[in-house]
Amino acid sequence: MPRTLPEPSVDSFDLTVILSALADPGRRTLMRALYESVDPIDCAILVARVDLGLSNPTISHHYRVLREAGLTRTVADGRKRVVRVRREEVERRFPGLLKAILGADERMEGREVDAGR
């Protein structure tokens, strides 16, 4: 029987906790891939697509930090974990935050390319 793992309520979202969760480049990479996906996605499939080069325990830790910050919702069904961004909830509490942060790396990469010309 599928069950949703514990997550904070929208009212208890803490901006400092969210920003701390997104400060790690690996977590930002996971979040960007999740954010770009319209549908919930199996954690293992996402990791295979993104290829972070991290150990499974480290990846599990990153997923947990994102969930405990309130950024994602994880549904467990046996050993399978399906995750999605809590897009509407985060947007309601902190309008524009995810778009601003998850697009920041792309903007920075563009600057590095431009600077090298």
Rosetta constraint file for C-alpha pairs under 8 A:
AtomPair CA 1 CA 77 HARMONIC 6.17 0.50
AtomPair CA 1 CA 78 HARMONIC 7.68 0.50
AtomPair CA 2 CA 75 HARMONIC 6.34 0.50
AtomPair CA 2 CA 76 HARMONIC 5.44 0.50
AtomPair CA 2 CA 77 HARMONIC 4.38 0.50
AtomPair CA 2 CA 78 HARMONIC 7.43 0.50
AtomPair CA 3 CA 75 HARMONIC 5.44 0.50
AtomPair CA 3 CA 76 HARMONIC 5.34 0.50
AtomPair CA 3 CA 77 HARMONIC 6.64 0.50
AtomPair CA 4 CA 73 HARMONIC 7.25 0.50
AtomPair CA 4 CA 74 HARMONIC 5.81 0.50
AtomPair CA 4 CA 75 HARMONIC 4.32 0.50
AtomPair CA 4 CA 76 HARMONIC 6.20 0.50
AtomPair CA 5 CA 73 HARMONIC 7.36 0.50
AtomPair CA 5 CA 74 HARMONIC 5.70 0.50
AtomPair CA 5 CA 75 HARMONIC 6.07 0.50
AtomPair CA 5 CA 76 HARMONIC 6.87 0.50
AtomPair CA 6 CA 68 HARMONIC 7.58 0.50
AtomPair CA 7 CA 67 HARMONIC 6.08 0.50
AtomPair CA 7 CA 68 HARMONIC 5.53 0.50
AtomPair CA 7 CA 69 HARMONIC 7.68 0.50
AtomPair CA 7 CA 70 HARMONIC 5.90 0.50
AtomPair CA 7 CA 73 HARMONIC 7.07 0.50
AtomPair CA 8 CA 12 HARMONIC 6.13 0.50
AtomPair CA 8 CA 13 HARMONIC 6.66 0.50
AtomPair CA 8 CA 68 HARMONIC 6.53 0.50
AtomPair CA 8 CA 69 HARMONIC 7.13 0.50
AtomPair CA 8 CA 70 HARMONIC 5.46 0.50
AtomPair CA 9 CA 13 HARMONIC 6.70 0.50
AtomPair CA 9 CA 70 HARMONIC 7.41 0.50
AtomPair CA 10 CA 70 HARMONIC 7.52 0.50
AtomPair CA 10 CA 89 HARMONIC 6.19 0.50
AtomPair CA 10 CA 90 HARMONIC 7.34 0.50
AtomPair CA 10 CA 93 HARMONIC 6.89 0.50
AtomPair CA 11 CA 93 HARMONIC 7.82 0.50
AtomPair CA 13 CA 17 HARMONIC 7.87 0.50
AtomPair CA 13 CA 18 HARMONIC 7.65 0.50
AtomPair CA 13 CA 69 HARMONIC 7.06 0.50
AtomPair CA 13 CA 70 HARMONIC 6.40 0.50
AtomPair CA 13 CA 93 HARMONIC 7.65 0.50
AtomPair CA 14 CA 18 HARMONIC 6.30 0.50
AtomPair CA 14 CA 69 HARMONIC 7.52 0.50
AtomPair CA 15 CA 19 HARMONIC 6.03 0.50
AtomPair CA 16 CA 20 HARMONIC 6.02 0.50
AtomPair CA 17 CA 21 HARMONIC 6.13 0.50
AtomPair CA 17 CA 69 HARMONIC 5.80 0.50
AtomPair CA 18 CA 22 HARMONIC 6.28 0.50
AtomPair CA 18 CA 66 HARMONIC 7.83 0.50
AtomPair CA 18 CA 69 HARMONIC 5.31 0.50
AtomPair CA 18 CA 70 HARMONIC 7.40 0.50
AtomPair CA 18 CA 71 HARMONIC 7.26 0.50
AtomPair CA 19 CA 23 HARMONIC 6.01 0.50
AtomPair CA 20 CA 24 HARMONIC 7.51 0.50
AtomPair CA 21 CA 27 HARMONIC 7.02 0.50
AtomPair CA 21 CA 65 HARMONIC 6.20 0.50
AtomPair CA 21 CA 66 HARMONIC 6.00 0.50
AtomPair CA 21 CA 69 HARMONIC 6.68 0.50
AtomPair CA 22 CA 27 HARMONIC 6.02 0.50
AtomPair CA 22 CA 28 HARMONIC 5.39 0.50
AtomPair CA 22 CA 66 HARMONIC 7.83 0.50
AtomPair CA 23 CA 27 HARMONIC 7.63 0.50
AtomPair CA 23 CA 28 HARMONIC 7.16 0.50
AtomPair CA 24 CA 28 HARMONIC 6.24 0.50
AtomPair CA 25 CA 29 HARMONIC 6.12 0.50
AtomPair CA 26 CA 30 HARMONIC 6.33 0.50
AtomPair CA 26 CA 52 HARMONIC 6.85 0.50
AtomPair CA 26 CA 62 HARMONIC 7.61 0.50
AtomPair CA 27 CA 31 HARMONIC 6.01 0.50
AtomPair CA 27 CA 62 HARMONIC 5.82 0.50
AtomPair CA 27 CA 63 HARMONIC 7.61 0.50
AtomPair CA 27 CA 66 HARMONIC 7.35 0.50
AtomPair CA 28 CA 32 HARMONIC 5.93 0.50
AtomPair CA 28 CA 102 HARMONIC 6.88 0.50
AtomPair CA 29 CA 33 HARMONIC 6.31 0.50
AtomPair CA 29 CA 50 HARMONIC 7.70 0.50
AtomPair CA 30 CA 34 HARMONIC 6.18 0.50
AtomPair CA 30 CA 46 HARMONIC 7.89 0.50
AtomPair CA 30 CA 47 HARMONIC 7.81 0.50
AtomPair CA 30 CA 50 HARMONIC 7.39 0.50
AtomPair CA 31 CA 35 HARMONIC 5.80 0.50
AtomPair CA 31 CA 85 HARMONIC 7.58 0.50
AtomPair CA 31 CA 102 HARMONIC 7.56 0.50
AtomPair CA 32 CA 36 HARMONIC 6.10 0.50
AtomPair CA 32 CA 102 HARMONIC 5.80 0.50
AtomPair CA 33 CA 37 HARMONIC 6.41 0.50
AtomPair CA 33 CA 46 HARMONIC 7.52 0.50
AtomPair CA 33 CA 50 HARMONIC 7.46 0.50
AtomPair CA 34 CA 38 HARMONIC 8.00 0.50
AtomPair CA 34 CA 40 HARMONIC 7.87 0.50
AtomPair CA 34 CA 41 HARMONIC 7.59 0.50
AtomPair CA 34 CA 46 HARMONIC 7.90 0.50
AtomPair CA 34 CA 83 HARMONIC 7.94 0.50
AtomPair CA 34 CA 84 HARMONIC 6.30 0.50
AtomPair CA 34 CA 85 HARMONIC 6.25 0.50
AtomPair CA 35 CA 84 HARMONIC 7.84 0.50
AtomPair CA 35 CA 85 HARMONIC 6.11 0.50
AtomPair CA 35 CA 87 HARMONIC 7.77 0.50
AtomPair CA 37 CA 41 HARMONIC 7.66 0.50
AtomPair CA 39 CA 84 HARMONIC 7.08 0.50
AtomPair CA 40 CA 82 HARMONIC 6.19 0.50
AtomPair CA 40 CA 83 HARMONIC 5.40 0.50
AtomPair CA 40 CA 84 HARMONIC 4.54 0.50
AtomPair CA 40 CA 85 HARMONIC 7.86 0.50
AtomPair CA 41 CA 45 HARMONIC 7.19 0.50
AtomPair CA 41 CA 46 HARMONIC 6.72 0.50
AtomPair CA 41 CA 82 HARMONIC 5.28 0.50
AtomPair CA 41 CA 83 HARMONIC 5.50 0.50
AtomPair CA 41 CA 84 HARMONIC 6.51 0.50
AtomPair CA 42 CA 46 HARMONIC 6.33 0.50
AtomPair CA 42 CA 80 HARMONIC 7.08 0.50
AtomPair CA 42 CA 81 HARMONIC 5.72 0.50
AtomPair CA 42 CA 82 HARMONIC 4.29 0.50
AtomPair CA 42 CA 83 HARMONIC 6.28 0.50
AtomPair CA 43 CA 47 HARMONIC 6.24 0.50
AtomPair CA 43 CA 80 HARMONIC 7.77 0.50
AtomPair CA 43 CA 81 HARMONIC 5.72 0.50
AtomPair CA 43 CA 82 HARMONIC 5.81 0.50
AtomPair CA 43 CA 83 HARMONIC 6.35 0.50
AtomPair CA 44 CA 48 HARMONIC 6.24 0.50
AtomPair CA 44 CA 81 HARMONIC 7.83 0.50
AtomPair CA 45 CA 49 HARMONIC 6.35 0.50
AtomPair CA 46 CA 50 HARMONIC 6.16 0.50
AtomPair CA 47 CA 51 HARMONIC 5.66 0.50
AtomPair CA 47 CA 52 HARMONIC 7.11 0.50
AtomPair CA 54 CA 58 HARMONIC 6.26 0.50
AtomPair CA 54 CA 59 HARMONIC 6.46 0.50
AtomPair CA 55 CA 59 HARMONIC 6.31 0.50
AtomPair CA 56 CA 60 HARMONIC 6.08 0.50
AtomPair CA 57 CA 61 HARMONIC 6.14 0.50
AtomPair CA 58 CA 62 HARMONIC 6.29 0.50
AtomPair CA 59 CA 63 HARMONIC 6.32 0.50
AtomPair CA 60 CA 64 HARMONIC 6.21 0.50
AtomPair CA 61 CA 65 HARMONIC 6.19 0.50
AtomPair CA 62 CA 66 HARMONIC 6.29 0.50
AtomPair CA 63 CA 67 HARMONIC 6.19 0.50
AtomPair CA 64 CA 68 HARMONIC 5.97 0.50
AtomPair CA 65 CA 69 HARMONIC 6.08 0.50
AtomPair CA 66 CA 70 HARMONIC 6.52 0.50
AtomPair CA 66 CA 71 HARMONIC 5.43 0.50
AtomPair CA 66 CA 72 HARMONIC 5.99 0.50
AtomPair CA 67 CA 71 HARMONIC 5.61 0.50
AtomPair CA 67 CA 72 HARMONIC 4.71 0.50
AtomPair CA 67 CA 73 HARMONIC 6.08 0.50
AtomPair CA 67 CA 74 HARMONIC 7.12 0.50
AtomPair CA 70 CA 86 HARMONIC 7.27 0.50
AtomPair CA 70 CA 90 HARMONIC 7.79 0.50
AtomPair CA 71 CA 85 HARMONIC 5.88 0.50
AtomPair CA 71 CA 86 HARMONIC 5.50 0.50
AtomPair CA 71 CA 87 HARMONIC 7.55 0.50
AtomPair CA 71 CA 90 HARMONIC 6.87 0.50
AtomPair CA 72 CA 83 HARMONIC 6.55 0.50
AtomPair CA 72 CA 84 HARMONIC 5.48 0.50
AtomPair CA 72 CA 85 HARMONIC 4.34 0.50
AtomPair CA 72 CA 86 HARMONIC 5.06 0.50
AtomPair CA 73 CA 83 HARMONIC 5.59 0.50
AtomPair CA 73 CA 84 HARMONIC 5.48 0.50
AtomPair CA 73 CA 85 HARMONIC 6.32 0.50
AtomPair CA 73 CA 86 HARMONIC 6.20 0.50
AtomPair CA 74 CA 81 HARMONIC 6.39 0.50
AtomPair CA 74 CA 82 HARMONIC 5.58 0.50
AtomPair CA 74 CA 83 HARMONIC 4.40 0.50
AtomPair CA 74 CA 84 HARMONIC 6.73 0.50
AtomPair CA 75 CA 81 HARMONIC 5.70 0.50
AtomPair CA 75 CA 82 HARMONIC 5.22 0.50
AtomPair CA 75 CA 83 HARMONIC 6.40 0.50
AtomPair CA 76 CA 80 HARMONIC 5.84 0.50
AtomPair CA 76 CA 81 HARMONIC 4.61 0.50
AtomPair CA 76 CA 82 HARMONIC 6.51 0.50
AtomPair CA 77 CA 81 HARMONIC 6.36 0.50
AtomPair CA 86 CA 90 HARMONIC 6.12 0.50
AtomPair CA 87 CA 91 HARMONIC 5.98 0.50
AtomPair CA 87 CA 98 HARMONIC 7.99 0.50
AtomPair CA 88 CA 92 HARMONIC 6.02 0.50
AtomPair CA 89 CA 93 HARMONIC 6.40 0.50
AtomPair CA 90 CA 94 HARMONIC 5.70 0.50
AtomPair CA 90 CA 95 HARMONIC 7.23 0.50
AtomPair CA 90 CA 97 HARMONIC 7.82 0.50
AtomPair CA 90 CA 98 HARMONIC 7.72 0.50
AtomPair CA 91 CA 95 HARMONIC 4.41 0.50
AtomPair CA 91 CA 96 HARMONIC 6.28 0.50
AtomPair CA 91 CA 97 HARMONIC 7.04 0.50
AtomPair CA 91 CA 98 HARMONIC 7.54 0.50
AtomPair CA 96 CA 100 HARMONIC 6.04 0.50
AtomPair CA 97 CA 101 HARMONIC 6.18 0.50
AtomPair CA 98 CA 102 HARMONIC 5.71 0.50
AtomPair CA 99 CA 103 HARMONIC 5.81 0.50
AtomPair CA 100 CA 104 HARMONIC 6.21 0.50
AtomPair CA 101 CA 105 HARMONIC 7.64 0.50
AtomPair CA 102 CA 106 HARMONIC 7.92 0.50
AtomPair CA 103 CA 107 HARMONIC 6.47 0.50
AtomPair CA 104 CA 108 HARMONIC 6.20 0.50
AtomPair CA 105 CA 109 HARMONIC 6.06 0.50
AtomPair CA 106 CA 110 HARMONIC 6.26 0.50
AtomPair CA 107 CA 111 HARMONIC 6.43 0.50
AtomPair CA 108 CA 112 HARMONIC 6.33 0.50
AtomPair CA 109 CA 113 HARMONIC 6.31 0.50
AtomPair CA 110 CA 114 HARMONIC 6.11 0.50
AtomPair CA 111 CA 115 HARMONIC 5.91 0.50
AtomPair CA 112 CA 116 HARMONIC 6.29 0.50
AtomPair CA 113 CA 117 HARMONIC 6.82 0.50
